[in-house]
Amino acid sequence: MELENRNAIVTGGSVGLGAAMAVALAEAGANVALNFRKHDTEAREVIAEVEKLGRKGLVVQADVSSFDDAQKMVDQVVKEFGGLDILVCNAGINWDGVIWKMTEEQWDRVIEVNLKGYFNYVRAAAPIFKEQGHGKIVNITSINGLRGKFGQTNYSASKGGIIALTKSLAKELGRSSVNVNAVAPGMIATDMMLQIPEKFLNIAKEETVFGRLGEPKDVANAVVFLCTEKAKHITGEVIKVDGGQYI
């Protein structure tokens, strides 16, 4: 097991991509903690899968947009697991609208969750990683943070900010042997994505070179790789998992 005895946090790990990442990390040997805000039942189901694999699991009710909640969760994980080695920042929302109709609330809430939420957790974890001289941070962004998206100025701005955050963190934490990378999915076939109109799914499929949507496991595999020592000389990178959708 490449991540045997490693301790991981996955934010937004109760559903979709986060759930796939949590299970994949456990399959690789890691103990996994995840937070939930609304999806209590789903979070506990994911942790049940983690524990079936023989790993420690922990569910914490925490709002990623709360600085205090993030610090409390990190402290709890360190207490329960005995340390922290991996942080996967994944929790995010979208609240779409064209810029001439977007409200201040739409803008603020997406930035607060998607960007400030990442800051909250890396701020809590960074001193631990710096002191122990190792750690892995993987930030989930989006190809729309690289290319922009009509009707998603707030979401695209937040995801672009995550990319800049990743590169800055890689420079600040590199001397402490902390790897900081980002994964940028394209359209992935999660339950939530499959609920959007079929015509939009078909557009996304046509944008890829494979003519298909990605699976949650495709993203989870990239995250696990970046958390292993196979990726020890990779930092500050943005790895697209999009089937060529960006190009």
N, C-alpha and C positions, 0 to 999 in steps of 0.2 A: 504493500500500500504506500503510494507516494506521499500521502498526507497523513500518515499514521501519527497519532498523538498531537496533531495540530488542532487548534481551536479557531473556529470561524464564526463571524457574524454575517448574515445576509439580510439587508434591509428590504422590506417588501417581499419577504420570502414565503408568504402564505399562498399566493396564487401565481399562475402564469410562469413567466421566465424565472422569477425568484424561487418558486417552488422547485423547478427543474434544477436550478443551480444548487439549492440546499441539498437535494437528494444526491446529485452528482458529486458534491464535495464529500458527503458521507460515504458514498461508494468508494471514493479514493482514500478513505481512512479518517477524515476529519470529524471532530465533534462540531455540532452546528447549533447556533442560536439564531432565532429570527424574531422580528417584531411584527405586531399587527396593530391596526387601529380599529378596523371594523370586522375583519375576517377571522374571528376567534376560532370557530369550528374548523375552518380550512387550515389555519396555522397549526392547530393541534394534530390534524391529519398528516400534515407534512412531517412534523416532528415524530409522529408514530412510525412513519417510514424510516426516518433517520435511526430511530432506536431499534427497529427490526434488523437493521444492518449491524447492530452491536456498538453503535456510537452513542455518545451522550447527546441529548437534545434539550433545548431550552426555549420556551416561548415567553416573550415579554411584551406586555401592552405598552406601546410607545409611539408617540406621534413624531415622525422624523423631522417635522418643522420646528419642534421644540428643542432648544439647546439643552435644557435641563433633562428632558427625557433621554436624549442621546447619551449624555454623560452618565446618567443613572444606569442605563442599559449596559454600557461598556463596563462600568464598575461591577455590575451584577454578574456579567459573563466572566470577568476575571476572578471574581469570588467563587463562582460555581464550578468553573472549568479549571481554574488554577493558572490562567494566562490567556493571552490573545495573540494570534499569529496572522490571521487573515481577516480582512474587511472587504466585503463586497457591497458597494453602494448601488442599490438597484431601484429602490422605491421611487415611484414617479406617477404623475397624473398628466392628463391633457384636458384642456378646456378650450376648444377651438373656436375661431372666429376671425373674420377679416379685420384688418387693423382699424378701418374706419367705423367698425361696429363694436370692437373689443372694449370691454369695460375695465376700469382700474382694478376691480376685484378679480377679473379673469387673469389679468397680467400678474398681479401681486401673488395670487394663490399658487399659480404654476411655478413662478420663480421661487417662492417660499418653500415649496415641497421639493421641486426638482433640483434646485441649485443650493439653496441654503440648507436643505436637508442633508446634502452630501458634506457641506462644510461642517455641520454639527457633528457628524460621526467621525470624519477624519480629524477634526480638532480634538475629539475625545481620545482617539486611538493613537495619534501621532506621538505623544509623549511616551507612551508604553513602547512603541516600536523603536523610537529613538534610544531609549534607555537600554533596551535589551539587545539592540544592534541587529535586528532583523524584523521583517514583516512584509506582507503582501497586501497591496490595496488594488482592487479592480473596480473601476467606475463604469457603470453601464450608461452609455450615451446613445446616440442614434445617428444613422446616416443623414437624418434631417438636421442634425447639428453641424454637419459638414456642407450640405448643399442648400439648406433652407427648404421650406415647404409652404405653398400657398395655403392660407387660412390657419397657419400655425406659427405666427411670429413669436408668441410667448414660449411655446414648446421648443421651437428651434433655437431661440435665444438661450433658453435654459440648457439645452443639450450642447450648444456651442460653448457655453460657459464651463460646462463640465470638462470639455476637452482642454480648455486653457487652465482650469484648476489642476487637471491631471499632470500637465507638463510642468507647471510651477511646483507642484508637490514632488515630482520626480527629482527636480533640481534641489529642493530643500532637504529631502530625506535620503538622497543617494549616498551621502557619506556615512549614513547609518545602516547601509546595506538593506534599505527598504525599496522594494520594487513597486512602482506605481504606474499602472497602465489602464487603458480604457478599451472597452469592447463596444462597437457600434453596430447593432443589428439593423437589418432592413426589416421588411414586413415578415413577421414570424406568425405561424399558425397557432396562436394561443386561443383559448375559448373566447376571450374578449375581442380579438381581431376578427375571428370568424363570424362575429355578429354584425360586422359592417356590411353595407350593400355589396352584392356579388360583383357589380360592375367595377367597384374600386379594388376588390381583390384581384380581379382579372387584369386591371391596369398594372398592379404591383407585380403580378406573375410575368406579364409581358416585359416589364423593365429588367427582369433578371435574365441572365444568359442561359439558365437551366429551364425556364418556363415553369417554375414552381416556387411555392413559399418555403421558407425555412421552418424547421421544427425547433421547439424549445431546447431539445438536447443538443442541437448544433451550437447554440449560444453557450449552454452549460459546459460543453466540452472545451471551448476556448477559454472560459473562465478558469476551469480546473487546471488547464495547462499553464496559465499565467501564475497560478498559485503554487506550482511545483518548482523544484530546482532545475528542471529542464529549461525554465525561462529565467534563470538567475542573471543573465546578462541582457535582459530586455527590460527597458524602462522608458517611460515617457511616450509610449507608442499608442496608437489608436488602431485597433484591429477590426476591420469590417467583417461582419458575418452576415452577408446579404445576397449571396448567390450572384454577385456581379450587378446588383440593382443600382448601385451608385454610378458605375461606369456606363 
